[in-house]
Structures are given as structure tokens and as C-alpha cells.
Amino acid sequence: MSSEVGPQVAGGQRLFVGGEWVEPDGGHYAVVDPATEETVGWAPEASRGQVFAAAAAARDAFGPWSRTPPEERAAILGRAADLIRGRLVSYAELAQAETGATTGTARGMQVGVAAARFRRYATVEPAEWAIAPQVNEAGPFGRAAVMGAIAVRQPVGVVTCITSYNNPWANPAGKIAPALAMGNTVVVKPAPQDPLSVYRMAEALEAAGVPRGVVNVVNGQSVEVGEAAVESPDVDMVSFTGSTAVGQRIAEVCGRGMKRQLMELGGKGAAVVFDDADLASAVSGIGTTFSFYSGQICTAPTRVLAQRGVYDRLVEQLAGYARALKVGDPRSPDTVVGPVISAAHRERVESYVELGRKEGAVVVAGGERPSDGPGFLVAPTVLADCAAEMRVVREEIFGPVVVVVPFDEEEEGIALANDSDYGLIDYVWSGDVARAFRVARLLRAGGVGVNTVGRNMEAPFGGFKRSGVGRDVGSYALHAYSEVQAIVWPG
């Protein structure tokens, strides 16, 4: 294992294992800019043994780190936040080169949010740790007794954080920061498409004073890398963001070792739009969100359920909104929709549009490749006259494609919204606020936006059904990365 200081070498990025920058056993592979299709860096390919070494290093570091006073841990996270914020422009340029995100997205929603998340968990309030004391007045076998009891939060241990390609800054930060705040140590396995940003995050954490072994980063294109990060006997918990299929495989492996899981998986968000909705607000919210980051977000309202009285107008206005979006070079200040992550993913998205046509949907906007030049571009696409049984309605496309389904009565709209394997974020638009909240309570989703697509960053985040297991964000992330311990004594 190399002890040479520095994350970069001429041949590419090193792994970060046990506080050292380590040459990967499997060499390097190219990271491609989705906008230019040019190589922008060389990512490391870890071996199974190196992944196990990272987990072992995290295990060795867990004891001292978990006993470090929370205030000291918080101070390190605060310094990391400041370092990331101070390097925002250069970090965002790398994120943009890896992901194809627009400049505003790379700076604000990726690097900016990552800095904010480290700052958030550097300022944990005492009440967020607290659990109400419990008193049991019935002793064993019915004998009168009073037992005092308190419940405290303890760190889980070593956490494997497997992150998604659609946000290589905010997503890892949302896992690493609360895990470290609670006293856990981490092994981070970034998505293979854009891992270089996560190594810059590790570099900032190292500079902020994170002790050796507390944070480890290993990655590779091989499935073996991810499997090792889950299977290692030193790992106590897996936090995963990604597809439902991969999440199911991870859950199987975790089940054998009784490992804790936090899963944020796929989504096919329903947007239920009633006749009395503010149509301009609904169209703007849906249009902005389904096209954001080229549709590569699991919270997008990609299943629009429109009541008959508003259906035709909604389709017309949503199609006009989609056609007006500027598609192209993400570095251009007027670009709204940049490329998807890869050529293979573009082909997947396009295949769904063609499938929709075959199933009987009408393409009212998009549906074509917007440019023959470089970049994996997909036009924002609206498919109308869809039915619940169509695959384009039921399956996650993960691109700038939205389907529109009509309904008549409120009960039908609720049933259509719930007729899905997914349940991450749904949306309701209605001028009758009482009805909107009533419908929201009947939707089987982890979150519901009422007349908005906005997010409250302290609200719990997670899904029902195949959209995931557990909740994070805000105080809920501290709960997710901790175990509850009861301490009892004679009263």
C-alpha cells in the first residue's frame, strides 16, 4: 500500500484507504464528459481486497472516532463545509465535466448543497439527540417496582455509502455528514460514471482534520467492487441510492449478515392535477422538475394524472413548456437541459419513447434527438393519451420524459396514483386545499407536494414500496445512522 501523499498521479486518481492515497490494483478507466464525449479524467479500479482493506481501516478507526466528543466531530464537519464552499467553482467545474449538469446545477444543487449538508450536521442541536425518558412501574411477575430508563443513540458502526451518478456531491454529503456526526466511520463507493468529485470531497475532509480511516473511498466499474463493499464482515450498515433492482440485490446480501439498510431507490412520481388547480402553477412545477438535470432525478413528477376538465389544456401547455426549454451545451448560460449521463442511457431513454409510441401514446413534444453534434442529448418529451397499463407509465425511465393519463373522479385519480410499484414523491394540485391535503394523506408515497414541487430539507425523505427503506434528511438522518440503546436502573 502506497504511502505517497496526494490524490493524483499522472496515470489517474488514487483510492483513499486508511488515510492514504493508494494506487488501484485494477488500473484506471476513462471518465467521459457527457456534453463533449471527451475523456476528462481517469478513475481507479479497486480490487476486492482493497475494498475489504478500506472496510477494515474503517473498523479500526471506529472506536476512537465514536468516542470523540460530538463537538470535535462537528468542528471537523464545519471546516469541511468551509473548504468545499471555498472551492465551489473548481469543484463545480469537475462535477459538470463528469455529469453534464448545467453550470447552475453543478454550483448550486451539487457542490453548494454538499457544503450546506456538512454545515447542517456541524450544528446538531442537543434536542436532536434526545429521546424521552421512559418509566416502567410494573416489575417482573407483577411485583410492584419502579424502574428508571433512558434511551440514548449510539452509532451503528461502519457504514458503506453507495452513491448515485446523478449527484456526486449532494448525495454523498447527505450520507457522509450525518454518519460522521453520529460517530460512524464510512466506506464510500461512488458511481462508476462520475467518481472523481467524491475523491475531492475526501480530500476536503482530510484537510479538515478527519482522522485516518474514518473516511475511505473506493470505486470501480466492476460489480465486484460494490458487492465487496456490502459483503465485508467489517460493515454494519449499507446506505444506498440507486435503482430498485440493485437495491433488492443489496438487501439480499444485507439480510444474510443482518446489516442495517437505508435505501433510496427508484421513483415514478404521480402528479394528480384536479380541474380546479392553478394550471399555470402545475405546468410550471411539472415542467421544471421533470426536465431538471435531464430528468435524471427520482423525485420527478413523471406520471401526470389530469382530471378530464383540465386534461386537454394541461397537455397543450405542458407540451409548449417542454418545446420552449433550451437543450444543449450545459456550459451555455441559457441552457436548461443538458445531456444524460452516457450514450447507453440516451439509447435507453429513446427506446422508452419509441415503446410509448408502439403502446399507443401520442408524442406531443420532443421524441427526437435534438442534435447530431457531440453530447448525449435527449429532447424533453411529453407523451399524451397514456393508459395505466403501459410500460412507459409503470416503469422508471430516468430521463426528460413525462406521461399524461386522464381520470374522471377523485377516487379514480387516487387509485391511479397508487397503482405503482413505486412510492417516493407524489404531487397534488387543487384549488381546494382541504381536498388536496385529504388526497395527499391517501397517497402511498414517502412524500407529497401540495401545490408545489419544492422540498423542505428538514422533512423526512424516503419511499414506500419499491422506492426504498428508511428515512433520512435533517434529524431523520441522525436517526437513520444510529441505534437506540436503553439503559435501565432501579427507581
Solvent accessible surface area in square Angstrom, and as a share of the most:
residue,aa,sasa,rsa
1,M,146,0.65
2,S,35,0.23
3,S,85,0.55
4,E,105,0.47
5,V,141,0.81
6,G,19,0.18
7,P,23,0.15
8,Q,100,0.44
9,V,41,0.23
10,A,118,0.91
11,G,47,0.45
12,G,6,0.06
13,Q,1,0.00
14,R,14,0.05
15,L,0,0.00
16,F,11,0.04
17,V,3,0.02
18,G,15,0.15
19,G,13,0.12
20,E,34,0.15
21,W,6,0.02
22,V,5,0.03
23,E,77,0.35
24,P,9,0.06
25,D,99,0.51
26,G,47,0.45
27,G,31,0.30
28,H,53,0.24
29,Y,25,0.09
30,A,37,0.29
31,V,3,0.01
32,V,60,0.34
33,D,3,0.02
34,P,0,0.00
35,A,13,0.10
36,T,51,0.30
37,E,80,0.36
38,E,112,0.50
39,T,68,0.39
40,V,56,0.32
41,G,15,0.14
42,W,119,0.42
43,A,0,0.00
44,P,0,0.00
45,E,30,0.13
46,A,6,0.04
47,S,30,0.19
48,R,92,0.34
49,G,49,0.47
50,Q,18,0.08
51,V,0,0.00
52,F,63,0.26
53,A,33,0.26
54,A,0,0.00
55,A,1,0.01
56,A,40,0.31
57,A,19,0.15
58,A,0,0.00
59,R,77,0.28
60,D,114,0.59
61,A,11,0.09
62,F,41,0.17
63,G,19,0.18
64,P,80,0.51
65,W,3,0.01
66,S,32,0.20
67,R,181,0.66
68,T,27,0.16
69,P,63,0.40
70,P,63,0.39
71,E,127,0.57
72,E,95,0.43
73,R,9,0.03
74,A,23,0.18
75,A,48,0.37
76,I,15,0.08
77,L,0,0.00
78,G,6,0.06
79,R,116,0.42
80,A,0,0.00
81,A,4,0.03
82,D,85,0.44
83,L,49,0.24
84,I,0,0.00
85,R,124,0.45
86,G,68,0.65
87,R,82,0.30
88,L,27,0.14
89,V,74,0.42
90,S,64,0.41
91,Y,12,0.05
92,A,3,0.03
93,E,101,0.45
94,L,39,0.19
95,A,0,0.00
96,Q,12,0.05
97,A,13,0.10
98,E,0,0.00
99,T,0,0.00
100,G,2,0.02
101,A,1,0.01
102,T,23,0.14
103,T,46,0.27
104,G,52,0.50
105,T,14,0.08
106,A,1,0.01
107,R,98,0.36
108,G,37,0.36
109,M,96,0.43
110,Q,0,0.00
111,V,0,0.00
112,G,7,0.06
113,V,32,0.18
114,A,0,0.00
115,A,4,0.03
116,A,52,0.40
117,R,48,0.17
118,F,0,0.00
119,R,97,0.35
120,R,52,0.19
121,Y,7,0.03
122,A,14,0.11
123,T,75,0.44
124,V,31,0.18
125,E,103,0.46
126,P,106,0.67
127,A,81,0.63
128,E,26,0.11
129,W,65,0.23
130,A,71,0.55
131,I,51,0.26
132,A,67,0.52
133,P,98,0.61
134,Q,106,0.47
135,V,97,0.56
136,N,83,0.42
137,E,128,0.58
138,A,68,0.53
139,G,10,0.09
140,P,87,0.55
141,F,187,0.78
142,G,67,0.65
143,R,152,0.55
144,A,103,0.80
145,A,32,0.25
146,V,84,0.48
147,M,58,0.26
148,G,10,0.09
149,A,19,0.15
150,I,64,0.32
151,A,17,0.13
152,V,45,0.26
153,R,42,0.15
154,Q,72,0.32
155,P,27,0.17
156,V,21,0.12
157,G,1,0.01
158,V,0,0.00
159,V,0,0.00
160,T,0,0.00
161,C,0,0.00
162,I,15,0.08
163,T,6,0.03
164,S,16,0.10
165,Y,33,0.13
166,N,19,0.10
167,N,31,0.16
168,P,2,0.01
169,W,0,0.00
170,A,5,0.04
171,N,27,0.14
172,P,0,0.00
173,A,0,0.00
174,G,13,0.13
175,K,9,0.04
176,I,2,0.01
177,A,0,0.00
178,P,0,0.00
179,A,0,0.00
180,L,0,0.00
181,A,5,0.04
182,M,3,0.01
183,G,0,0.00
184,N,0,0.00
185,T,0,0.00
186,V,0,0.00
187,V,1,0.00
188,V,0,0.00
189,K,19,0.08
190,P,1,0.01
191,A,9,0.07
192,P,39,0.25
193,Q,69,0.31
194,D,1,0.01
195,P,0,0.00
196,L,9,0.04
197,S,0,0.00
198,V,2,0.01
199,Y,0,0.00
200,R,27,0.10
201,M,1,0.00
202,A,1,0.01
203,E,52,0.23
204,A,0,0.00
205,L,1,0.01
206,E,71,0.32
207,A,63,0.49
208,A,3,0.02
209,G,38,0.36
210,V,16,0.09
211,P,64,0.41
212,R,157,0.57
213,G,3,0.03
214,V,1,0.00
215,V,3,0.02
216,N,0,0.00
217,V,1,0.00
218,V,0,0.00
219,N,0,0.00
220,G,1,0.01
221,Q,111,0.49
222,S,49,0.31
223,V,113,0.65
224,E,81,0.36
225,V,1,0.00
226,G,16,0.15
227,E,54,0.24
228,A,0,0.00
229,A,1,0.00
230,V,3,0.02
231,E,51,0.23
232,S,0,0.00
233,P,109,0.69
234,D,36,0.19
235,V,4,0.02
236,D,43,0.22
237,M,1,0.00
238,V,0,0.00
239,S,0,0.00
240,F,10,0.04
241,T,13,0.08
242,G,24,0.23
243,S,52,0.34
244,T,15,0.09
245,A,71,0.55
246,V,75,0.43
247,G,2,0.02
248,Q,80,0.36
249,R,103,0.38
250,I,11,0.06
251,A,36,0.28
252,E,102,0.46
253,V,10,0.06
254,C,0,0.00
255,G,41,0.39
256,R,168,0.61
257,G,43,0.41
258,M,173,0.77
259,K,26,0.11
260,R,75,0.27
261,Q,53,0.23
262,L,10,0.05
263,M,4,0.02
264,E,23,0.10
265,L,13,0.07
266,G,2,0.02
267,G,5,0.05
268,K,5,0.02
269,G,4,0.03
270,A,0,0.00
271,A,0,0.00
272,V,0,0.00
273,V,0,0.00
274,F,0,0.00
275,D,64,0.33
276,D,66,0.34
277,A,14,0.11
278,D,89,0.46
279,L,17,0.08
280,A,71,0.55
281,S,46,0.29
282,A,0,0.00
283,V,10,0.06
284,S,51,0.33
285,G,9,0.09
286,I,0,0.00
287,G,0,0.00
288,T,68,0.40
289,T,16,0.09
290,F,0,0.00
291,S,1,0.01
292,F,65,0.27
293,Y,15,0.06
294,S,2,0.01
295,G,1,0.01
296,Q,0,0.00
297,I,30,0.15
298,C,21,0.12
299,T,20,0.12
300,A,2,0.02
301,P,0,0.00
302,T,17,0.10
303,R,7,0.03
304,V,0,0.00
305,L,2,0.01
306,A,0,0.00
307,Q,22,0.10
308,R,138,0.50
309,G,51,0.49
310,V,2,0.01
311,Y,20,0.08
312,D,109,0.56
313,R,121,0.44
314,L,0,0.00
315,V,17,0.10
316,E,124,0.55
317,Q,76,0.34
318,L,0,0.00
319,A,3,0.02
320,G,30,0.28
321,Y,65,0.25
322,A,2,0.02
323,R,151,0.55
324,A,86,0.67
325,L,25,0.13
326,K,91,0.38
327,V,31,0.18
328,G,11,0.11
329,D,79,0.41
330,P,1,0.00
331,R,99,0.36
332,S,32,0.21
333,P,140,0.88
334,D,86,0.45
335,T,10,0.06
336,V,73,0.42
337,V,0,0.00
338,G,4,0.04
339,P,1,0.00
340,V,0,0.00
341,I,11,0.05
342,S,34,0.22
343,A,40,0.31
344,A,74,0.58
345,H,23,0.10
346,R,26,0.10
347,E,109,0.49
348,R,98,0.36
349,V,0,0.00
350,E,49,0.22
351,S,63,0.41
352,Y,21,0.08
353,V,6,0.04
354,E,73,0.33
355,L,39,0.19
356,G,0,0.00
357,R,104,0.38
358,K,155,0.66
359,E,54,0.24
360,G,47,0.45
361,A,9,0.07
362,V,72,0.41
363,V,37,0.21
364,V,40,0.23
365,A,5,0.04
366,G,20,0.19
367,G,21,0.20
368,E,101,0.45
369,R,104,0.38
370,P,52,0.33
371,S,42,0.27
372,D,151,0.78
373,G,37,0.36
374,P,93,0.59
375,G,2,0.02
376,F,15,0.06
377,L,13,0.06
378,V,8,0.04
379,A,8,0.06
380,P,5,0.03
381,T,1,0.01
382,V,0,0.00
383,L,0,0.00
384,A,3,0.03
385,D,77,0.40
386,C,5,0.03
387,A,33,0.26
388,A,25,0.19
389,E,133,0.60
390,M,19,0.08
391,R,121,0.44
392,V,0,0.00
393,V,7,0.04
394,R,79,0.29
395,E,54,0.24
396,E,29,0.13
397,I,6,0.03
398,F,43,0.18
399,G,1,0.01
400,P,0,0.00
401,V,2,0.01
402,V,0,0.00
403,V,1,0.00
404,V,0,0.00
405,V,6,0.03
406,P,25,0.16
407,F,0,0.00
408,D,66,0.34
409,E,113,0.50
410,E,27,0.12
411,E,122,0.55
412,E,70,0.31
413,G,0,0.00
414,I,20,0.10
415,A,60,0.46
416,L,30,0.15
417,A,3,0.02
418,N,42,0.22
419,D,66,0.34
420,S,13,0.08
421,D,72,0.37
422,Y,38,0.14
423,G,3,0.03
424,L,3,0.02
425,I,15,0.08
426,D,6,0.03
427,Y,9,0.03
428,V,0,0.00
429,W,2,0.01
430,S,2,0.01
431,G,54,0.52
432,D,66,0.34
433,V,84,0.48
434,A,73,0.57
435,R,41,0.15
436,A,0,0.00
437,F,115,0.48
438,R,117,0.43
439,V,0,0.00
440,A,15,0.12
441,R,208,0.76
442,L,93,0.46
443,L,8,0.04
444,R,134,0.49
445,A,8,0.06
446,G,22,0.21
447,G,20,0.19
448,V,47,0.27
449,G,9,0.08
450,V,30,0.17
451,N,56,0.29
452,T,63,0.37
453,V,42,0.24
454,G,54,0.52
455,R,106,0.39
456,N,100,0.51
457,M,88,0.39
458,E,82,0.37
459,A,42,0.32
460,P,56,0.35
461,F,21,0.09
462,G,2,0.02
463,G,5,0.05
464,F,60,0.25
465,K,87,0.37
466,R,129,0.47
467,S,0,0.00
468,G,8,0.08
469,V,84,0.48
470,G,33,0.31
471,R,66,0.24
472,D,22,0.11
473,V,18,0.10
474,G,2,0.02
475,S,28,0.18
476,Y,89,0.34
477,A,1,0.00
478,L,1,0.00
479,H,66,0.30
480,A,13,0.10
481,Y,0,0.00
482,S,4,0.03
483,E,74,0.33
484,V,90,0.52
485,Q,78,0.35
486,A,74,0.58
487,I,79,0.40
488,V,84,0.48
489,W,110,0.39
490,P,107,0.68
491,G,78,0.75
